[in-house]
Amino acid sequence: MTKLIATPLSDLMGAEITEFDCREPVDAKTRDAIIEALYRHQILVFREQDLTPEQQIAFSEAFGPLEMHVNQANQGYERPNFHVVTNLDDNGVPMPDPPPEKIFNGTRTWHSDKSYMPRPSMATFLYGVAVTKEGGETLFASLTAAYDALDEDEKIRLGGLKCVHSWEQSLRNSRSRPVTEEERQLSPPVTHPLIRTHPGDGRKALYIGMHASHIAGADEESGRAQLFALLDFATQARFVYAHQWQKGDLVVWDNPSLVHKSAPFDRQKERRHLHRTVVRGDIPV
Ligand SMILES: [Fe+2]
């Protein structure tokens, strides 16, 4: 078994793992130790990695099947389970901002990956190939810490509610481009519990974020206002950890227990290029 030493990065959540090579095959004991650390710390940062896309895919796949692009089919992508998050063109030069009809702000607003799908993401793996000097942090807010901070009556009240998540509404919530007809077909609204029980360790969390549209069975507008108020509560500074990227970081986070977003940065000056793989999760309960 490869030794795993997780050193906390804050009092709230996050731990860094040094002297660990993610290129090595992951045996069952190592995998279990990583999963246990991930559940405990919610975010793991494997420092000083040097990974090809194939090596990142192999490491991620040790934790479950990976999500594919959009409709789970290979639409001609060379690697359908591998995504690039970048502000750079093919020559490594920052690209100009997209025109308004293509603007997507979703990654800059608080969300839990793919919560608008019937089986949202379990763990996201983001690897820093080029990282910003200033800004561009990935911010995480603990939905378990926020849940724990609710008063008991509120926990009981919210525990009886279900929440509709919708990609179409998410684009509206983040003031992004309109939904396409294809996206509407592929991602109809889904309903999840508002209080989610973690599939791995049973902790309870608010299950909210920008993909959350309204409370099932209630007036949409007032339900949406309630959800935004809960998101404001859950993303107060006391529940937030900001990850300042170092080149070679492989950051892994536990989607059921947190929301995340990227902080602004100078997109014309800075170079930010990240490789992303995602392990598919369970149906939320
Ligand atoms: Fe995300």
Boltz pocket constraint, residues with backbone or C-beta under 6 A from the ligand:
constraints:
  - pocket:
      binder: B
      contacts: [[A, 107], [A, 111], [A, 112], [A, 113], [A, 260]]
      max_distance: 6.0
